[in-house]
Amino acid sequence: MTRSINIRNVKIISGEDIINARHNPPFEKLVISFLDDLSKDIRRLKDSSIYPDLITFSFWCRKSNINKLKMKYSNLKDRFGRGLVFHIAPSNVPLNFGYTFIFGLLSGNANIIKVPSKTFPQSELLIYLINRLFKKEKYQELKKTNAFLQYPQKNSITKYLSSACDVRIIWGGDSTIEKIRNFPIPVRSMDLSFADRVSVCLIDSDQLKIQNDSSLDKIIKSFFNDTFIMDQNACSSPKLILWIGKNKNVRFKNKFWEKLSDFAKNKIEMDSSIANRKYLKFCETILQLKNIIKFQSYDNFISRLSLESLPKDIDKYFGNSGFFFEYDIKNLNDINHILNPKYQTMTYFGLEKETIVSFIEKLNVNAFDRVVPLGSALEIELTWDGYDMIRSLTRQVTIY
């Protein structure tokens, strides 16, 4: 008998009000076909090109990429979806709800996704295209097993959906996660929590200095993509820049930030409210933090704060919208004192991967779940924050 949940007293923006649980194998052909059609529809849409994150999403869910991700799993035999996944998406990353939906979908589950009440044009476009696909006869099974909801902070609804799910995925700040965890889930169910995280970028200044103008432009573009596409709101977007290497050439660092500022000016429009908030944060930080030896604002597109020493609690001063701290280090051990489980991603340029791996292996704290080359900070993977999403959202059935 199929288990169902009846969704009441909420705004359903896509899917059905009665959702049937699914316990299907991961990477089903129907699901891969649905995601590939979604990818094609996004790229056909005239307005999609103005949203880089939407285009990135479309390339991520195309058939060739999903099959590439599937190849990383050598043995998924006798694994099945856990049933019903309740997703609570964050409000600061427009398309996070789409990625968390795909995690649940690829792992063979039914999904209920709480979409933030705060909407973005690209999130509305994605919901529109999902709705259009749900109208097709071939995707009726998916329509009956997935729902996207919007509702204000009604504890009764979150409590009800939590009581019926097999997995609850919570994206948000630490206080949000603590609050939602107060609503019990069934004893056999599990929580996956994606809390506030911060990230850093490691650049070898010696290697950067020897790049020609063309290579430097590519590096600037990669850094821009890591930081500005999500307005530095993504946990994986670096906020602290660590310069390593013998060359501490100030002129060359200035050139890096100036070129980044010029690139940003041609790519983004700074909203006045964001600009005012950012400038206020810039001024407050200069007054509060005694370790700053140099500060500079590049027409408010970039706020650059150079540190004489690295405070243990530097992460509490981090900002967004192009707000960067920088610090010179002799070796990676110079940052040991600031590291804690809050540090998620390290992007790097000019260093051997083995050097960083050796550093991570010797850490006595769970810092850094991802180490990726510059330009890859926002690339979503099926392993996120240390969780293998396919294995976490499926159960292994032992069959003799």
BELMO-V813985 format. One record per helix or strand of 3 or more residues. SS is the DSSP state (2 for helix, 1 for strand). FROM is the first residue (numbers start at 1). TO is the last residue. Records with the same first field share a line. If there is no record, write none. Layout:
BEGIN
SS: FROM-TO, FROM-TO
END
This chain:
BEGIN
1: 4-6, 11-15, 18-20, 79-81, 84-88, 110-114, 146-150, 167-171, 190-194, 198-204, 238-244, 292-298, 302-307, 323-329, 343-349, 370-373, 394-396
2: 29-44, 46-50, 52-60, 63-70, 96-106, 121-134, 137-143, 155-164, 174-180, 205-209, 213-227, 250-267, 272-288, 314-317, 332-338, 353-362, 389-392
END
